[in-house]
Amino acid sequence: MTLYLVAIMWASAVILPFLWALRISLIPTYTTFVSFFPKSLSELSFVNYRYLLFRTKFPRWMINSVLVSGGATLLNVLACSMLGYVLARKRLPGANVMFTMVLALLMVPYHILVIALYLGLSKVHLTNSLFGVILPLSANAFGVFLMRQYIMMIPSSYEEAALVDGCSRIGALFRIVLPQALPAIGILTVTMFMETWNNFILPLVMLTRDSMKTVTVGIADLAFQTLNTNWGVLMAGSLLGAVPTVLVFVLFNRYFLRGLTLHGGLK
């Protein structure tokens, strides 16, 4: 009984902020001090959503975020899977040293690299371009660590049998190893998409044109466009901006939950 009460309290603490944001987004207001329950349905209005979709560049910001997050996630899965496979099978001289360096990168705060990234990418004229944001996010030390640990639990005899049958090494990776590593790929896809979607500092530094901004930077700009912050519009933007991450989690939920157990090999 106690566990149920704790679960209900935890669920309420998680859901209540979303319900409060939804309540504020449905009324034209410049304040958050409103009653939680409306006096009548006539108080509710979609004016904030109409303003957001038709009088700001929010749709363009959403498209930019989808392109950046989707591109970075795809490159992450590809790069981390290949490097994790090489480190797991130790096909590279100094693989253990390289893996130690990957672990060391996990301890480096991401934000201290932003200035160096900006200086480097500005020299190749990649500022104010979506690719300039995708490129630094296209590989991740956590992803390499995750894929390496999962692939190590997959018996190498499967791919060796494929090699004997004439399959190439890259073919064995994509046809034998990665299909067995789908749970780990599911975890990597969900975490990298959410991390990239919520990334604020890199798009803020790299993208200065209004039409090139991502949704996180664009919503933040809306808060400072006027002296009085329109909280209704901000809450509407925050709720719409969370939809893609929820969809990605729902789509990869099965693989994500299977990946938390980290079981390798064929069933």
QUISULUR-V201284 format. One record per residue. N is the residue number from 0. RES is the residue in three letters. PHI is phi in whole degrees, -180 to 180 (999 if undefined). PSI is psi in degrees with one decimal (NA if undefined). OMEGA is omega in degrees with one decimal (none if undefined). Layout:
n: (N/N)
res: (RES/RES)
phi: (PHI/PHI)
psi: (PSI/PSI)
omega: (OMEGA/OMEGA)
//
This chain:
n: (0/1/2/3/4/5/6/7/8/9/10/11/12/13/14/15/16/17/18/19/20/21/22/23/24/25/26/27/28/29/30/31/32/33/34/35/36/37/38/39/40/41/42/43/44/45/46/47/48/49/50/51/52/53/54/55/56/57/58/59/60/61/62/63/64/65/66/67/68/69/70/71/72/73/74/75/76/77/78/79/80/81/82/83/84/85/86/87/88/89/90/91/92/93/94/95/96/97/98/99/100/101/102/103/104/105/106/107/108/109/110/111/112/113/114/115/116/117/118/119/120/121/122/123/124/125/126/127/128/129/130/131/132/133/134/135/136/137/138/139/140/141/142/143/144/145/146/147/148/149/150/151/152/153/154/155/156/157/158/159/160/161/162/163/164/165/166/167/168/169/170/171/172/173/174/175/176/177/178/179/180/181/182/183/184/185/186/187/188/189/190/191/192/193/194/195/196/197/198/199/200/201/202/203/204/205/206/207/208/209/210/211/212/213/214/215/216/217/218/219/220/221/222/223/224/225/226/227/228/229/230/231/232/233/234/235/236/237/238/239/240/241/242/243/244/245/246/247/248/249/250/251/252/253/254/255/256/257/258/259/260/261/262/263/264/265/266)
res: (MET/THR/LEU/TYR/LEU/VAL/ALA/ILE/MET/TRP/ALA/SER/ALA/VAL/ILE/LEU/PRO/PHE/LEU/TRP/ALA/LEU/ARG/ILE/SER/LEU/ILE/PRO/THR/TYR/THR/THR/PHE/VAL/SER/PHE/PHE/PRO/LYS/SER/LEU/SER/GLU/LEU/SER/PHE/VAL/ASN/TYR/ARG/TYR/LEU/LEU/PHE/ARG/THR/LYS/PHE/PRO/ARG/TRP/MET/ILE/ASN/SER/VAL/LEU/VAL/SER/GLY/GLY/ALA/THR/LEU/LEU/ASN/VAL/LEU/ALA/CYS/SER/MET/LEU/GLY/TYR/VAL/LEU/ALA/ARG/LYS/ARG/LEU/PRO/GLY/ALA/ASN/VAL/MET/PHE/THR/MET/VAL/LEU/ALA/LEU/LEU/MET/VAL/PRO/TYR/HIS/ILE/LEU/VAL/ILE/ALA/LEU/TYR/LEU/GLY/LEU/SER/LYS/VAL/HIS/LEU/THR/ASN/SER/LEU/PHE/GLY/VAL/ILE/LEU/PRO/LEU/SER/ALA/ASN/ALA/PHE/GLY/VAL/PHE/LEU/MET/ARG/GLN/TYR/ILE/MET/MET/ILE/PRO/SER/SER/TYR/GLU/GLU/ALA/ALA/LEU/VAL/ASP/GLY/CYS/SER/ARG/ILE/GLY/ALA/LEU/PHE/ARG/ILE/VAL/LEU/PRO/GLN/ALA/LEU/PRO/ALA/ILE/GLY/ILE/LEU/THR/VAL/THR/MET/PHE/MET/GLU/THR/TRP/ASN/ASN/PHE/ILE/LEU/PRO/LEU/VAL/MET/LEU/THR/ARG/ASP/SER/MET/LYS/THR/VAL/THR/VAL/GLY/ILE/ALA/ASP/LEU/ALA/PHE/GLN/THR/LEU/ASN/THR/ASN/TRP/GLY/VAL/LEU/MET/ALA/GLY/SER/LEU/LEU/GLY/ALA/VAL/PRO/THR/VAL/LEU/VAL/PHE/VAL/LEU/PHE/ASN/ARG/TYR/PHE/LEU/ARG/GLY/LEU/THR/LEU/HIS/GLY/GLY/LEU/LYS)
phi: (999/-62/-63/-65/-64/-64/-63/-66/-64/-66/-64/-64/-66/-81/-80/-56/-61/-67/-66/-66/-63/-63/-62/-68/-69/-96/-133/-73/-144/-110/-138/-100/-89/-130/-69/-67/-102/-69/-69/-155/-67/-68/-71/-79/-152/-100/-62/-67/-69/-65/-62/-65/-82/-114/-120/-129/-96/-58/-57/-67/-63/-65/-62/-60/-66/-65/-65/-67/-68/-65/-65/-66/-66/-62/-66/-62/-61/-66/-67/-68/-66/-69/-69/-63/-65/-63/-71/-70/-92/53/-87/-123/-59/74/-63/-67/-66/-64/-66/-62/-66/-63/-63/-65/-64/-65/-93/-90/-61/-62/-68/-76/-92/-63/-64/-64/-63/-64/-63/-69/-73/-67/-71/-105/60/-109/-75/58/-137/-65/-65/-67/-91/-67/-58/-67/-100/-84/-147/-147/-63/-63/-64/-63/-60/-62/-67/-63/-66/-72/-66/-62/-86/-90/-57/-71/-64/-64/-73/-65/-64/-67/-65/-64/-80/102/-76/-78/-62/-67/-67/-64/-64/-82/-99/-113/-77/-63/-60/-81/-99/-57/-59/-67/-65/-62/-61/-64/-63/-65/-68/-70/-64/-66/-65/-71/-62/-88/-63/-114/-69/-68/-61/-63/-81/-85/-116/-109/-73/-61/-74/-101/-70/-91/-67/-66/-71/-63/-65/-63/-65/-61/-71/-117/-75/-130/-67/-100/-70/-85/-68/-62/-67/-64/-67/-64/-65/-66/-68/-66/-69/-86/-60/-59/-67/-66/-63/-64/-64/-64/-66/-105/-61/-62/-69/-63/-69/-66/-69/-66/-84/52/-104/-105/94/-82/-90)
psi: (-40.4/-39.8/-38.4/-41.5/-42.5/-41.6/-40.8/-42.3/-41.5/-43.3/-39.5/-40.0/-29.3/-41.7/-33.1/-44.6/-35.5/-40.7/-37.6/-42.0/-40.3/-40.8/-46.2/-34.8/-18.7/8.0/139.7/99.6/151.9/15.1/158.4/-0.8/77.7/158.2/143.8/-38.7/125.7/148.2/-32.3/160.4/-19.5/-17.6/-26.8/139.5/151.4/22.8/-35.9/-38.2/-39.3/-41.9/-43.5/-42.1/-28.9/-14.2/2.1/177.5/27.0/-44.7/-39.4/-38.5/-38.6/-42.6/-44.1/-43.4/-38.6/-42.9/-44.3/-49.4/-42.7/-45.4/-45.0/-39.3/-43.4/-46.0/-35.1/-48.3/-43.6/-50.6/-44.8/-34.7/-44.0/-45.0/-38.0/-36.1/-44.1/-43.2/-33.0/-39.6/-2.6/47.4/2.4/134.2/134.8/28.5/-38.6/-39.2/-42.0/-39.4/-36.9/-38.7/-36.1/-44.2/-36.5/-34.7/-26.6/-21.4/-1.8/120.5/131.1/-34.9/-24.1/-10.3/-8.9/-43.7/-43.3/-39.8/-42.4/-44.6/-41.4/-44.4/-29.1/-29.1/-24.5/15.9/44.6/8.1/154.1/33.5/144.5/-33.0/-29.6/-21.5/-36.6/-42.9/-48.9/-19.2/8.1/-1.8/148.4/132.8/-37.5/-40.2/-41.9/-45.0/-46.1/-48.9/-38.2/-45.5/-37.5/-43.7/-30.1/-26.0/-5.8/120.3/132.8/-12.4/-27.0/-49.5/-30.3/-38.3/-38.3/-38.0/-38.0/-33.3/2.6/4.9/144.0/167.0/-45.0/-34.1/-38.9/-35.6/-50.1/-24.7/-25.4/-52.1/-54.6/-37.1/-29.4/-17.2/17.6/-38.8/-42.9/-38.4/-36.5/-45.4/-45.5/-41.6/-47.6/-47.7/-41.0/-38.1/-45.1/-40.6/-42.3/-40.5/-39.8/-1.1/128.3/-43.8/-41.4/-48.8/-33.2/-39.2/-39.7/-27.8/114.8/-24.4/138.3/-37.4/-12.4/-3.6/155.0/172.1/-33.2/-43.9/-40.0/-43.6/-38.8/-37.9/-34.6/-28.9/-20.0/11.9/-28.6/165.4/-37.7/116.3/128.3/93.6/-28.3/-43.8/-40.8/-42.0/-37.9/-43.6/-38.3/-40.8/-45.1/-34.6/-20.3/-13.5/-48.8/-38.5/-37.2/-41.7/-42.3/-42.0/-41.3/-42.1/-37.3/16.5/-42.2/-47.4/-34.9/-46.5/-37.3/-36.1/-23.5/-22.8/-20.7/58.8/128.0/170.8/170.0/147.9/NA)
omega: (-180.0/179.7/178.3/178.9/178.1/179.1/179.3/179.0/179.5/179.4/178.5/179.5/179.7/-173.3/-174.7/178.7/177.9/177.9/177.9/176.9/177.3/178.9/-178.8/-177.5/-176.1/175.5/176.8/-174.2/174.9/-179.6/176.0/-178.3/178.1/177.8/-177.0/-179.2/179.2/178.4/178.1/179.9/179.3/177.0/-175.1/-177.9/177.0/-177.2/179.3/178.8/177.4/177.7/-177.5/-173.9/-172.0/-177.8/173.3/178.5/-178.9/177.5/178.2/177.7/178.4/178.2/178.7/-179.5/178.0/179.7/-179.2/-177.0/179.0/179.9/-179.9/179.2/179.0/179.0/177.5/-178.9/-179.0/-176.2/-177.7/178.2/-178.1/179.8/177.3/177.5/-179.7/-179.7/179.9/-178.4/178.3/179.2/-175.0/175.9/-178.9/-177.5/-180.0/178.0/179.1/179.2/175.9/177.3/176.4/177.8/178.4/179.1/178.5/-178.5/-179.7/177.5/-175.9/-171.4/-179.3/179.4/-171.8/-178.6/178.7/177.7/-179.6/-180.0/-179.5/-177.7/177.3/179.4/177.4/173.0/178.5/172.3/-177.0/172.9/-179.6/178.7/176.9/174.2/-178.5/-173.4/179.2/-177.9/-173.2/175.7/-173.4/-177.6/177.7/179.4/177.6/178.6/-178.5/-177.6/179.1/-178.9/-179.3/-178.0/177.8/180.0/176.7/-178.2/-179.6/-178.9/179.3/-178.0/176.8/176.4/177.8/179.1/177.7/179.5/175.9/178.9/177.8/179.9/179.6/176.3/177.8/178.4/-173.7/-177.1/-174.8/-171.7/-174.4/175.1/176.5/-178.3/-178.8/176.5/178.1/177.3/176.8/177.1/-178.4/-179.7/-177.9/-176.4/-179.2/178.3/-179.8/-179.9/180.0/-179.7/-177.4/-179.8/-176.8/-169.7/-177.4/174.8/179.0/-178.4/-172.2/-173.6/-179.4/178.1/-175.6/-177.5/-178.4/-175.2/173.2/-172.9/-179.7/179.1/-178.9/179.2/177.4/178.2/179.4/-178.1/-174.7/179.4/178.6/179.4/178.1/-178.3/176.6/-175.2/177.9/178.0/179.9/179.1/176.9/178.2/179.4/179.8/178.2/180.0/179.8/-175.7/-178.6/179.7/177.3/179.4/179.3/179.0/179.3/-178.5/-176.8/-175.5/-177.8/179.5/-179.7/-179.1/176.5/-177.9/179.6/177.9/177.7/173.8/178.4/176.6/180.0/176.9/none)
//
